[in-house]
Amino acid sequence: MDWLKRMNHALEYIETHLSEEIDYDQVAGTACCSAYHFQRMFSFITNVSLSEYIRRRRLTLAAFELQSGGVKVIDMALKYGYESPEAFSRAFKKMHGVMPKAARDNGVSLKAYPRLSFHISIRGDVEMNYRMEGKPAFEMFGVSTVIHADGENPFIEIPAFWQKCISDGTVKRIRAAAGLGEHGQLHAVLYNKQGEQLSYMIGYFLPQSGLPEGFEKLQIPPQSYAIFSTGINPSGQNDIHGLWRRIWGEWFPSAHYEAANGPEFEMTYDRGNNLYEMEVWIPVVKL
């Protein structure tokens, strides 16, 4: 597959530039996609952010070089992009559990984070149903928080934010402001990604009367979306996390689209009889 070749070429580029400042645009260009798209896809496929992968590989190589002797800690700090020996030593201890000088000691235990490579994996997953839709501009309102976008953090921090908003009455207030019933289903928006952080809003479409007091407003530009569904299931059985993983790990690698840098949505619908459906909307551009 061309996609496998491109991703492995990107990993090769990273590996040969670990002792230099790595340009994410250049890495992504090697994979023939944008830096935003490459970082999102890399994180979902590997369960580690691109920056964390690079950090671990650099500290792995630094440990090998320190073990061989003859190199100074300050030289390793400069080689692998740390501002000072102290910053390098803190990062080294965080990963390996010992200070850099101890790496030379006989019998010391260190960690090696292996170089990644991408391969085809044949699995028995069912087909993925999706549709493409163009949406005009619209507005949302609600409350937001900042979450860490790398690795498993979104799958921990987002449910925790929902639980907080349910327990403190925020969800109830959003429903009332939106004119929904007691059990009206709210939506969520992921937006404003900056590095390894992004904003996450729980809310609903802005009412015609304007922004309700005490809430934030979010402008959504016109956009084409790839829309994926969990299917219709009993309450609590829609695997939204699994759907996200399949979108980035299975659909995008084989699709002729890449993600656009814009708001993404988790939409929830009440289908009656205690059955619910969730959709993920991802803004895309055709390659």
C-alpha distance (Angstrom), angle and dihedral (degrees) to the residues before:
residue distance angle dihedral
M1 . . .
D2 3.80 . .
W3 3.79 89.4 .
L4 3.82 91.6 59.5
K5 3.79 91.4 49.7
R6 3.80 92.2 49.5
M7 3.81 94.0 48.6
N8 3.80 92.4 47.3
H9 3.80 90.3 48.0
A10 3.80 87.4 54.6
L11 3.81 90.6 51.9
E12 3.80 89.5 48.8
Y13 3.80 89.7 52.6
I14 3.82 90.2 51.3
E15 3.79 92.3 48.2
T16 3.80 94.1 52.0
H17 3.81 93.1 47.4
L18 3.81 101.5 45.0
S19 3.80 91.5 114.9
E20 3.82 91.0 53.0
E21 3.78 135.9 60.2
I22 3.80 104.3 -82.0
D23 3.78 117.2 -136.8
Y24 3.82 108.1 -145.1
D25 3.79 90.8 -157.9
Q26 3.79 89.0 57.1
V27 3.80 92.1 47.6
A28 3.80 91.4 50.3
G29 3.80 91.5 44.4
T30 3.80 88.2 58.3
A31 3.82 86.8 57.5
C32 3.84 90.7 45.1
C33 3.81 96.0 -117.9
S34 3.80 140.4 92.6
A35 3.80 122.5 -79.0
Y36 3.82 90.3 -116.1
H37 3.81 93.0 52.8
F38 3.81 94.0 44.0
Q39 3.80 93.8 50.8
R40 3.81 93.5 48.3
M41 3.81 93.2 47.0
F42 3.82 92.7 44.8
S43 3.80 92.0 51.3
F44 3.82 95.2 49.0
I45 3.80 94.5 45.2
T46 3.81 97.2 45.3
N47 3.84 101.1 27.8
V48 3.81 88.9 -129.7
S49 3.79 129.4 89.8
L50 3.79 119.5 -111.7
S51 3.80 92.3 -116.3
E52 3.82 91.5 50.6
Y53 3.80 91.4 49.4
I54 3.80 90.5 52.2
R55 3.80 91.1 47.2
R56 3.80 92.6 51.6
R57 3.79 93.3 47.3
R58 3.81 91.8 50.3
L59 3.80 92.7 49.3
T60 3.81 90.1 46.9
L61 3.80 91.5 54.5
A62 3.81 91.1 43.4
A63 3.81 89.9 55.7
F64 3.81 91.3 51.5
E65 3.79 91.2 50.9
L66 3.81 93.9 46.5
Q67 3.81 90.6 50.0
S68 3.78 90.8 54.7
G69 3.82 89.2 58.7
G70 3.76 130.4 -139.7
V71 3.81 96.9 83.3
K72 3.79 127.4 102.1
V73 3.77 125.5 -130.8
I74 3.81 90.5 -124.8
D75 3.81 89.9 55.1
M76 3.82 90.9 52.5
A77 3.79 90.8 48.4
L78 3.80 92.0 53.4
K79 3.80 94.2 41.7
Y80 3.80 94.0 54.4
G81 3.78 98.1 42.2
Y82 3.80 104.6 -100.2
E83 3.79 119.1 147.4
S84 3.80 94.1 -135.3
P85 3.82 141.9 1.6
E86 3.81 87.4 -106.8
A87 3.81 92.7 57.1
F88 3.79 90.3 47.3
S89 3.82 91.8 48.5
R90 3.82 91.9 51.5
A91 3.81 92.0 50.4
F92 3.80 91.6 44.5
K93 3.81 93.0 51.5
K94 3.81 91.6 46.2
M95 3.79 90.6 57.9
H96 3.80 103.5 31.7
G97 3.79 101.3 28.6
V98 3.82 93.5 -127.4
M99 3.80 136.5 74.9
P100 3.83 117.0 -97.4
K101 3.82 94.8 -106.6
A102 3.81 89.7 56.4
A103 3.82 89.8 60.8
R104 3.82 87.6 81.0
D105 3.82 93.6 56.6
N106 3.77 117.4 109.5
G107 3.80 112.9 -102.3
V108 3.81 96.6 8.4
S109 3.81 113.8 151.8
L110 3.81 116.5 -126.5
K111 3.80 135.0 173.8
A112 3.79 125.5 -119.0
Y113 3.79 117.6 -160.8
P114 3.82 105.5 -158.2
R115 3.75 125.5 -133.6
L116 3.79 111.1 -97.9
S117 3.77 126.9 -128.3
F118 3.79 130.9 -178.5
H119 3.81 123.2 -124.1
I120 3.78 137.1 171.0
S121 3.80 113.3 -94.3
I122 3.80 117.7 -164.3
R123 3.81 110.8 -146.4
G124 3.78 137.1 168.7
D125 3.81 97.8 -120.9
V126 3.78 118.4 144.1
E127 3.79 121.6 -112.3
M128 3.80 120.1 -77.2
N129 3.79 116.8 -120.6
Y130 3.78 115.5 -150.7
R131 3.78 140.9 154.0
M132 3.80 135.1 -157.8
E133 3.81 118.2 -129.2
G134 3.77 135.2 172.9
K135 3.82 113.6 -141.1
P136 3.82 127.8 -164.2
A137 3.79 120.0 -131.6
F138 3.80 115.7 -72.2
E139 3.80 140.2 164.5
M140 3.79 133.9 -119.5
F141 3.80 131.6 -166.4
G142 3.78 133.4 -162.3
V143 3.80 142.3 90.9
S144 3.78 127.2 -53.5
T145 3.77 143.0 -163.5
V146 3.80 136.1 -173.1
I147 3.80 117.0 -108.8
H148 3.79 133.3 -174.9
A149 3.79 108.6 -107.2
D150 3.80 99.4 -159.8
G151 3.79 127.1 100.5
E152 3.79 117.5 -32.8
N153 3.81 95.3 -19.7
P154 3.83 96.3 102.6
F155 3.81 90.5 53.3
I156 3.81 89.2 55.0
E157 3.80 103.6 35.4
I158 3.82 98.5 43.3
P159 3.84 96.2 55.3
A160 3.82 88.2 45.3
F161 3.83 90.3 53.9
W162 3.81 91.2 49.6
Q163 3.79 90.8 50.2
K164 3.81 91.3 50.3
C165 3.82 92.0 49.6
I166 3.80 91.6 48.5
S167 3.80 94.7 47.9
D168 3.83 96.2 45.7
G169 3.82 93.6 47.6
T170 3.82 97.3 -110.1
V171 3.80 93.5 122.8
K172 3.80 89.9 51.1
R173 3.83 90.7 51.2
I174 3.83 92.2 49.9
R175 3.80 90.6 51.1
A176 3.79 91.1 50.3
A177 3.81 92.9 47.5
A178 3.82 90.7 48.9
G179 3.80 92.6 49.5
L180 3.80 92.8 -116.0
G181 3.76 126.3 143.8
E182 3.77 125.6 -105.5
H183 3.80 91.0 -83.8
G184 3.82 98.5 34.0
Q185 3.78 112.2 145.2
L186 3.81 118.5 -115.8
H187 3.80 128.1 -155.1
A188 3.80 134.1 -137.4
V189 3.80 135.2 -139.0
L190 3.81 128.9 -155.8
Y191 3.80 111.2 -159.7
N192 3.81 149.1 137.6
K193 3.79 96.1 50.5
Q194 3.80 110.2 -165.2
G195 3.78 114.5 179.1
E196 3.79 107.1 -57.2
Q197 3.81 95.5 -13.1
L198 3.78 133.4 75.4
S199 3.79 138.7 173.8
Y200 3.80 121.4 -107.6
M201 3.81 121.6 -162.8
I202 3.80 128.6 -166.5
G203 3.77 109.0 -158.1
Y204 3.77 150.7 94.8
F205 3.79 142.1 -106.8
L206 3.81 112.2 -57.7
P207 3.84 111.0 -100.6
Q208 3.80 119.0 -121.5
S209 3.80 89.3 -113.0
G210 3.81 89.5 67.9
L211 3.78 136.1 -115.8
P212 3.81 112.5 -12.5
E213 3.79 114.1 -128.9
G214 3.79 116.1 -90.8
F215 3.80 97.3 24.3
E216 3.81 138.5 98.5
K217 3.79 126.0 -118.2
L218 3.81 124.2 -139.4
Q219 3.81 124.0 -164.0
I220 3.83 114.0 -144.8
P221 3.82 115.4 -160.2
P222 3.82 123.3 -141.5
Q223 3.79 108.3 -81.4
S224 3.80 146.4 161.6
Y225 3.81 113.2 -116.6
A226 3.76 137.7 -162.1
I227 3.81 103.2 -143.3
F228 3.80 123.4 -158.7
S229 3.81 128.8 -174.2
T230 3.78 133.3 -150.0
G231 3.81 88.1 -150.8
I232 3.80 123.5 -120.3
N233 3.79 113.7 -55.7
P234 3.81 141.7 157.4
S235 3.80 117.5 -82.3
G236 3.80 112.5 -66.7
Q237 3.80 95.8 12.7
N238 3.82 100.9 93.9
D239 3.82 104.8 110.1
I240 3.80 98.4 -146.5
H241 3.81 92.2 161.5
G242 3.78 91.8 53.8
L243 3.80 90.1 48.3
W244 3.82 92.0 54.4
R245 3.80 90.4 50.7
R246 3.80 92.7 49.7
I247 3.80 92.6 47.9
W248 3.80 93.2 55.3
G249 3.78 98.5 31.6
E250 3.81 99.3 42.3
W251 3.81 114.3 11.8
F252 3.79 103.3 43.4
P253 3.83 95.5 46.5
S254 3.80 90.3 58.3
A255 3.83 100.1 32.4
H256 3.80 126.4 92.4
Y257 3.78 89.9 -129.4
E258 3.76 136.7 82.7
A259 3.77 129.4 -157.7
A260 3.79 116.7 -93.3
N261 3.79 118.3 -138.2
G262 3.79 97.9 -105.1
P263 3.82 143.5 100.6
E264 3.81 116.8 -50.9
F265 3.79 123.5 -157.1
E266 3.78 142.2 -144.2
M267 3.81 105.1 -161.9
T268 3.82 121.7 -169.1
Y269 3.81 124.9 -161.3
D270 3.80 131.7 -171.4
R271 3.83 106.8 -135.6
G272 3.80 94.4 -178.2
N273 3.82 133.0 -108.0
N274 3.82 90.6 62.8
L275 3.81 90.3 -60.1
Y276 3.80 122.0 132.3
E277 3.78 138.8 -176.3
M278 3.80 128.2 -156.0
E279 3.78 127.2 -161.4
V280 3.79 132.7 -165.7
W281 3.81 115.0 -148.0
I282 3.80 115.6 -162.9
P283 3.83 121.2 -178.2
V284 3.79 109.1 -127.6
V285 3.79 142.2 -178.5
K286 3.78 125.0 -153.3
L287 3.81 116.1 -109.7
